Amino acid sequence: MLDRIESLGNKVPHPAMIFLGLCGLVILLSAILAAFDVKVTYEVAELPPVSVTQDYDTGSSVADYTIPPPGYEPQGEPVIKQETAEIQSLLSVDGVRFLFTSFVSNFSGFSVVAVILVAMLGVGVAEEAGLMGALIRKLVKVAPPWALTWIIVFIGVISSIASDAGYLILIPLAAAAYRSVGRHPLAGLAAAYAGVAAAFGVNVLIKPSDGVLTEVTNEAIALVDPNLTIGITANLWFNIVSTFFLTAVIVFISSRMVEKRLGAYDPAEGERPTRGSADPGARAPRRRSRSM
């Protein structure tokens, strides 16, 4: 089973190519569906208009009908209307123009981007200053051999607080730590990678992705109930329990399955070949002495 998973995983294209292919698929589907004049009709419930009086410094006031403010109780039954959305081709002249002119508005209108920028600034300063690397090295250095896998996996899980620092620092460091105690370095590399990647969404602390997911959720909730929101700690207790649960699962798979599958580690496998040692059985040619 592991051989099949490894074989299929090696055939998966690069994520950037997958994303590019999905973008191309959306553009192609928009042209095909627009050619067949595909439309979607749906019902929308609209609340009665609210009369809002705007006062000005000149003493005059103007009545305006706007959308209901937060906390407003509707004074009547909502009106059910039907709206129709037509699919626009992105391969047409207007579609191509829309692709290139909506880049800025797509990002500026998405509140999650602001949270990401602020979080990445803080993480970048901590990482470039060496704080994250020093903490990871210190924790791995003081780990006893029997708890090495537990500590590496646990650090990998909580490394999401530092964004990609776990990928850059912990994974090669875990391979070196395993090799220093005579265990297979590929097993340490796999354990650290599983902790960093497979359990990236959970943590015992508030991580940058929590702010992103909270903003996305609140934007979706606002479409249903503008008065209902969730806080950044909404999933904290679930994340704490999931952190320890996933750590135990990853440690079990790494120790009982992956490391046993790799077998005993031969230190000679990790030695760099020296110049002229490509064929160990070959003898070095003798130098001919020059006669005077």
N, C-alpha and C positions, 0 to 999 in steps of 0.2 A: 504493500500500500504506500509506504514512504517513497519507494522508487517511482511509482506512478505519479505521486504528487510532485516529486522533484522534476520528473520529466515534463509534466504539464506546466509547472512553474517556469521552467527554462524557456518554454515556447511562448510565454506571454510577452507581448511587445512592451516597449518602454512606456511608462505612464504618459509622458509627453506626447508620444505618437498616438496613444489611445485617445487622449483629450483632443488632439488635432483631428483624428478620424471621426469622433463624435460631432465636432463642430461642422465638419464637411457633410456628415449625414443629416444634420439638422438643416443645413442650407439646401441640400438636394431634396429632402422631403418637403420643404417649404415650396420649392419650385413645382414639384410634382402635384402636391395637393392644391396649390393655387391654380394649376392648369386645369384641374378637374372641378374647380369652383367649390371647394369644400368649405362649409360653413358650420358654425356651432351656435345653436340657439339655446339660451338659458334664461331662467327667471331671476329677477333681482327685486328684493324688498326694499323700498325707499320710504323713509320716515317723512311725515309732513314737514314742509318748510317751517323754519323757526324765524320769527320776526325779531331782529336785533336792532336796537336803536343806537346809532353812533353819534356821540356828542362831540362837538368841535369847540375850539377856543373862542370862536366868534359868537357863540351863543345859539347857533343853529343846530338842529339834530336831523338826521336822515334815517329813515327806516330801511333796513336791508334784510334780505332773506338769504340766510346762509345755512351751512350744515349745522346740525345740533352740536352744542358744546358738550364736553365730557360731563357725565352725571345728569344729563337732561332726560326727563321723563317725557316720552311722546304723549301728545295731547290728541291722539286719534289713532285709527288703524293704519298700519303701513300699507302703502300702495304697491301692488305686485305688477311689475312690468317685465316684458320680454325684450331681451337684447340679443343681437346677433353679431358674432365675431367672425370676420372673414380672414382667411389665411392669406398673407401677403408673401409673394415670392422674394427671397433674398438674392436671387440671381438677376432680377430686373434692375433697371437703372435706379429706380427709387430705392430698391432693396440694398444695392451696393452702397448708395449714398448714405442710407440709414446705418449700415454697418460701421462706416468710417466716421460718422458724425455723432454717434451715440456712445463712443467709448468713455468720454469724460462724465457724461450724465449718468451712465450706468454705475460708475464707481462713486461719484459724489452723492448720488441719491441712495446709496446703500450704506446705512449707518454702521454696519459691521466693519467697514474698512477703517474708520477712525479708531475703533477699538484695537484692531490689528496693528495699526501704525504705532499707537502709544505702547502697546505691549512689547512690540518688537524693539522699540527704542530702549526700554528697560532691560530686556533680555540681552540685547546686543552689547550694552555697556557692561553688564555682569559677565558676559562670556568673553569679551575682548580684554577685560581687566584680569581674567584668569580665575575669577571666583568659582565658576562652575567646575572648571577642570581641577582646581585644587581640592574642592570638596569631594569630587568623585575619586580622585587618587588617594585621598586620606582614608576614605571609607573602605576602599578595596585593600589598602595596605594593612590595616589593622584587623582584617577579617581572618578568623581561624580557618584551616583547610576544610573542616566539615561544614562550615556555614558559608563557604565561598559562593556556591551556586545561589543560595538564598539571598545573600547580600547583593550579588551582581544583578539578579533578576529584579529584586525590589528596587534597587537604584535605577534600573532601566525603566521600571514602571513609573516611578515618580520623577524621572528626568524630563517628562513632558512639561514641567514647570519652567524648564529652560529651553523650550522649543526643540531645536535640532541638535542641541549640545550632546545629547545621548548618542546620536548617530556618529558624531564626529569624534567623541572622546571615549565613551564607555566601551564601544564594540571592540576596537583594537586593544584597549586596556584590559578587557576581559580575556582576550586570547593570550596576552602576555602573562596575566595572573595565573591562568590555568597552566601554562607552560612552566611557570616558576615552581609549581608544586607537583610537576610530573604528570599532569593530566593533559588530555588532548586539547590543543588550543582551538581547534575547530568547534569543539563542544562548547567552550567558553564564548566563542564568537556567536554561535547559534543561540545560546541562552541569553546573551545580552541583546541580540537583535530581536528575539521574541519578546523580551521584556519591554524594549523600547517601542517596537512597532505594533505588536499584537495587543498590548494593553495601553496604547497611547491615550485613550479617551478617559481613563480613570486616574485618580490621584487622591492622596490624603490632604492635599492643599488646594487652594483655588488656583487654577492654571489659566493661561491666556485664552485657551479655546473655550473656557466656560463663559467668558465675556462675549465671545463671538456667538456661541450657541444661544445664549440668553437673548441677545439682540435679535437674532433670527426668529426665535420663538415668540418674542414679544411683538414683532412686526406681524407674524401670522395670527396671533391672538387678537390684535387690534382690529383685524378684519371681521372678527366675530363679536367681540365685546371690548370696546375701547377702555372700559374701566378695569379690566382684568390684566394684570401683569405678574410676572414671576421675577424673583431676585436671583442674583448670581450664585447664591448658596442653595438653590432649590434642590439640587441633586447631590449635595455634599455628603450626606450620610450614606446614600447608595454608593457613591464613588469610593468612600472609605472602605466599606465592606467588600466591594468588588476588587479593590486593590489587593487586599490580602488573599481573597479567593483566587484571583487570576495568578498571583505570585505562586501559590501552592500548585496550581495546575501546570504552570510553565516549568516549575522546578521538577515536578514528577515526570513530565514528558522529556525534559532535557536529560535528567539523570538516568531514568529507567529505560528510555527508548533511544534517544539520539546518541548519547555517549556510548552506550553499549553497542550500537550499530557501527560506530566509528572504530571500536576496538581499542586495544592498548596503543599508546603513543610511543613511537620510536623517535628519540631525539635526533637521529640521523636524518629524518625526513625534513627537518627544519633547517639543516645546515646549508649554507650557501655554497655552491660548487666553486672551487678555486679555479684559476686559469690552468687549463691543461688537464683537469680532472674529469672531463666528460666521459672518458672510458677508463674506469678504475683498473682494468686488467692490462691496459697498455703500459709499456715501459717508456720512460723518458729516453729520447735518443742520446747516445753518447757523443760528447764533444771530441772532435779530432784535434790532436795536438799538432801544432805547427813545428816543423823541424827547421832549425836555423841552418 
